[in-house]
């Protein structure tokens, strides 16, 4: 018990499982008190049928919020014990209609007595609690149905992993830097298009193509490996072209492209630039979405030395 107090909501799932086990054991003991040879797990399915809230397996599953497979299995178990009988639907043969047998009716009559006593007992328990437990649990269910725990954790994990990314300028004297710059960009170009002469010139000679002209090349490192690149090449005194934005497949989904994009825009502002320009292709939807998120707008009329370029964009700083 101390563990749950210490961990709080972090251990809520385990704590609810523990409460479920306690409730299951209590229910089994209560059934015995009333002389009912009945499985605890059957209760919601049986009651839905007995109260005629749902009369087919599909509707029962929807009504009690359990899987069709699980409900079907419990129905078969209760049929075997003589509590239920089934019949194929007259209109839709895929549907299975379910109803109580005479034995099931007798069980339901006994269960009504139990439910009356149980309701009084649970009201007693409720009055001893400082909060409305059932209402709180139902509210909790609605919250996690709107946005599941895995979804919520995923966004936090992404932020945590992004904080492990290190972005720094390419060192032209560092062979690993140059090789990573080539590898990452050749990989995405060859996957979607063909490598053109200008690609080879820029990737094989980043120092003369970018750095010696006053441009920059940024690299992104994650878990000890270089996984992303971006570059700026001067166009005019106060404008540069953004190019060679690429992220290794092993690091996709971590938001590294956005980090690189924002970093390169920040560098442009530090350099006093007024405008960034880029060319891309309409097939690269993730890239287009990223550029739009960074604030780039489409340029209607442009010419390009790259045959693959069918979209141009610009960002005024």
C-alpha positions in Angstrom: 0.0 0.0 0.0 2.9 2.4 0.8 4.1 2.0 -2.8 0.9 3.5 -4.2 1.0 6.4 -1.8 4.6 7.1 -2.8 4.1 6.8 -6.6 0.6 8.4 -6.7 -1.0 8.6 -10.1 2.0 6.9 -11.7 0.9 3.6 -10.2 -2.9 4.2 -10.9 -3.1 1.4 -13.3 -1.6 -1.1 -10.9 -3.7 0.2 -8.1 -6.9 -0.2 -10.1 -5.9 -3.7 -11.0 -5.4 -4.4 -7.3 -8.8 -3.0 -6.5 -10.3 -5.1 -9.3 -8.8 -8.2 -7.7 -10.2 -7.3 -4.3 -13.6 -6.7 -5.9 -13.5 -10.0 -7.8 -12.7 -11.9 -4.6 -15.5 -10.1 -2.7 -18.0 -10.8 -5.5 -17.2 -14.5 -5.5 -17.7 -14.7 -1.8 -21.0 -12.8 -2.0 -22.3 -15.1 -4.7 -21.5 -18.1 -2.4 -23.4 -16.4 0.4 -26.5 -16.3 -1.8 -26.0 -19.8 -3.0 -25.3 -18.7 -6.6 -23.0 -20.9 -8.6 -22.0 -18.1 -11.0 -18.8 -16.7 -12.4 -18.1 -13.1 -11.5 -16.9 -12.2 -15.0 -20.3 -13.2 -16.5 -22.2 -10.5 -14.5 -22.3 -7.6 -17.0 -23.2 -9.8 -20.0 -25.8 -11.7 -18.0 -27.5 -8.6 -16.6 -27.6 -6.8 -20.0 -29.5 -9.9 -21.4 -31.7 -10.3 -18.3 -32.7 -6.6 -18.4 -33.2 -6.8 -22.2 -30.9 -3.9 -22.7 -29.2 -5.9 -25.5 -30.2 -9.1 -27.1 -27.4 -9.8 -29.7 -23.7 -10.4 -29.1 -22.8 -7.2 -31.0 -25.2 -5.0 -29.1 -24.2 -6.6 -25.7 -20.5 -5.8 -26.5 -21.4 -2.2 -27.4 -23.6 -1.8 -24.4 -21.1 -3.0 -21.8 -18.0 -1.7 -23.6 -16.2 -5.1 -24.0 -14.9 -6.8 -27.1 -17.2 -8.9 -29.4 -14.8 -11.8 -29.0 -14.9 -11.6 -25.2 -18.7 -11.3 -25.0 -19.1 -14.2 -27.5 -16.8 -16.4 -25.3 -18.8 -15.6 -22.1 -22.1 -16.3 -23.9 -20.8 -19.7 -24.9 -19.7 -20.4 -21.3 -23.2 -19.5 -20.0 -24.9 -21.5 -22.7 -22.9 -24.5 -21.6 -23.9 -23.9 -18.0 -27.6 -23.7 -19.0 -28.2 -20.0 -18.2 -28.5 -18.8 -21.8 -29.7 -20.1 -25.2 -28.8 -18.7 -28.6 -30.5 -18.4 -32.0 -29.2 -17.1 -35.3 -30.8 -13.9 -36.4 -33.8 -14.2 -38.7 -32.7 -11.2 -40.9 -29.0 -11.2 -40.4 -27.6 -14.8 -40.0 -24.3 -13.3 -38.8 -26.0 -12.0 -35.7 -26.5 -14.3 -32.6 -29.6 -13.6 -30.6 -29.3 -14.4 -26.9 -31.9 -14.9 -24.1 -32.3 -16.5 -20.7 -33.3 -20.1 -20.2 -35.6 -21.1 -17.3 -32.4 -21.7 -15.3 -31.2 -18.3 -16.2 -34.5 -16.8 -15.1 -34.2 -18.4 -11.8 -30.6 -17.1 -11.4 -31.8 -13.6 -12.3 -34.6 -13.7 -9.7 -32.0 -14.6 -7.1 -29.6 -12.0 -8.5 -32.3 -9.3 -8.0 -32.2 -10.0 -4.2 -28.5 -9.8 -4.2 -28.5 -6.5 -6.2 -30.9 -4.9 -3.7 -28.7 -5.7 -0.8 -25.6 -4.8 -2.8 -26.9 -1.4 -3.7 -27.6 -0.6 0.0 -24.1 -1.9 0.9 -22.4 0.2 -1.8 -24.3 3.3 -0.8 -23.0 2.7 2.7 -19.5 2.5 1.3 -20.0 5.6 -0.8 -21.1 7.6 2.3 -18.0 6.6 4.1 -15.8 7.9 1.2 -14.9 11.6 1.0 -15.4 11.7 -2.7 -17.8 10.1 -5.2 -15.6 7.3 -6.4 -17.8 6.1 -9.2 -18.2 9.6 -10.7 -14.4 10.2 -10.4 -13.7 6.9 -12.2 -16.2 7.6 -15.0 -14.7 11.1 -15.4 -11.2 9.5 -15.5 -12.4 7.1 -18.2 -13.7 9.9 -20.4 -10.5 11.9 -20.0 -8.3 8.9 -21.2 -10.8 8.1 -24.0 -10.5 11.6 -25.4 -6.7 11.3 -25.4 -5.1 8.0 -24.4 -2.2 7.6 -22.0 0.1 6.3 -24.8 -0.7 9.5 -26.9 0.0 11.7 -23.9 3.3 9.9 -23.1 4.3 9.9 -26.8 4.4 13.7 -26.9 6.4 13.9 -23.7 8.8 11.3 -24.9 9.3 13.2 -28.1 10.2 16.3 -26.1 12.6 14.3 -23.9 14.4 12.8 -26.9 14.6 16.1 -28.7 16.4 17.5 -25.7 19.1 14.9 -26.4 19.7 16.3 -29.9 22.9 18.5 -30.3 23.0 20.8 -33.3 26.4 22.3 -34.3 28.2 23.6 -37.4 30.0 21.3 -39.8 33.8 21.3 -39.4 35.2 20.9 -43.0 38.4 19.3 -41.5 36.3 16.6 -39.8 36.0 13.5 -42.1 33.0 12.2 -40.1 31.2 15.4 -40.5 31.7 15.5 -44.3 30.8 11.8 -44.7 27.6 12.2 -42.7 26.6 15.3 -44.7 27.0 13.3 -47.9 25.4 10.1 -46.7 22.2 11.6 -45.3 21.6 13.8 -48.4 22.5 11.2 -51.0 20.1 8.8 -49.3 17.0 11.0 -49.6 17.8 12.3 -53.0 18.4 8.8 -54.5 15.2 7.5 -52.8 12.9 10.0 -54.5 14.9 11.5 -57.4 18.2 11.3 -59.2 21.4 12.9 -58.1 22.2 16.0 -60.2 25.6 17.7 -60.9 24.8 20.5 -58.4 24.1 17.9 -55.7 27.5 16.3 -56.2 29.3 19.7 -56.1 27.6 20.8 -52.9 27.8 17.4 -51.1 31.4 16.6 -52.1 32.7 20.1 -51.4 30.7 21.7 -48.6 33.6 24.1 -47.7 33.9 25.7 -51.1 30.2 25.5 -52.0 28.8 26.9 -48.7 31.4 27.9 -46.0 34.0 29.8 -48.1 31.2 31.9 -49.5 29.9 32.9 -46.1 27.2 30.2 -45.8 26.8 27.6 -43.0 26.1 23.9 -42.7 24.5 22.6 -39.5 24.5 19.0 -38.3 22.3 17.3 -35.8 23.7 14.6 -33.5 21.5 12.1 -31.6 22.8 9.3 -29.4 26.3 9.7 -30.7 25.5 9.6 -34.4 25.0 12.5 -36.9 21.4 12.1 -38.1 20.4 15.4 -39.7 21.8 18.2 -41.9 20.8 21.6 -43.2 22.7 24.3 -45.1 22.6 28.0 -46.1 24.2 29.3 -49.3 24.5 33.1 -50.0 22.4 34.4 -52.8 22.6 38.2 -52.3 24.0 40.4 -49.6 21.0 39.9 -47.3 19.5 36.6 -48.5 20.5 33.0 -48.6 19.1 29.7 -50.0 18.2 26.9 -47.6 19.1 23.5 -48.9 20.2 20.0 -48.1 17.7 19.5 -45.3 17.7 15.8 -44.4 17.2 13.5 -41.5 18.4 9.9 -41.3 15.6 7.3 -41.3 16.7 6.0 -38.0 15.8 9.3 -36.4 12.5 10.1 -38.1 9.6 11.0 -35.8 11.7 12.8 -33.2 11.2 16.3 -34.6 14.8 16.7 -35.6 13.9 18.2 -38.9 11.9 20.9 -37.1 14.9 21.5 -34.7 17.2 21.9 -37.6 14.9 24.2 -39.5 14.3 26.4 -36.5 18.1 26.4 -35.8 19.0 27.5 -39.4 16.3 30.2 -39.3 17.8 31.4 -35.9 21.3 31.5 -37.5 20.0 33.5 -40.4 18.5 36.1 -38.1 21.8 36.3 -36.2 23.6 37.0 -39.5 21.2 39.9 -40.2 19.6 38.3 -43.2 16.4 39.6 -44.6 15.2 36.7 -46.6 15.5 32.9 -46.9 14.7 31.0 -50.1 14.3 27.3 -50.8 13.3 24.9 -53.5 11.7 21.6 -53.0 9.3 19.1 -54.6 5.6 18.7 -54.0 6.1 14.9 -53.3 7.9 15.7 -50.1 4.8 16.5 -48.0 6.5 16.3 -44.6 9.1 18.8 -45.8 6.5 21.1 -47.2 4.5 21.0 -43.9 7.7 21.7 -42.0 8.6 24.8 -44.1 5.1 26.1 -43.7 5.3 25.6 -40.0 8.5 27.6 -40.0 6.7 30.5 -41.8 7.8 30.0 -45.4 5.4 31.1 -48.2 5.1 29.7 -51.7 6.8 31.7 -54.5 4.7 31.5 -57.8 7.3 32.3 -60.5 10.8 30.9 -60.2 13.5 29.1 -62.2 15.7 26.4 -60.8 18.9 24.6 -61.8 17.4 21.4 -60.3 15.1 19.3 -62.5 13.2 18.0 -59.4 12.2 21.5 -58.1 8.6 22.2 -58.7 8.0 24.3 -55.5 9.8 27.4 -54.3 9.3 29.1 -51.0 10.6 32.2 -49.1 10.7 33.5 -45.6 11.1 37.2 -44.8 13.0 37.6 -41.5 
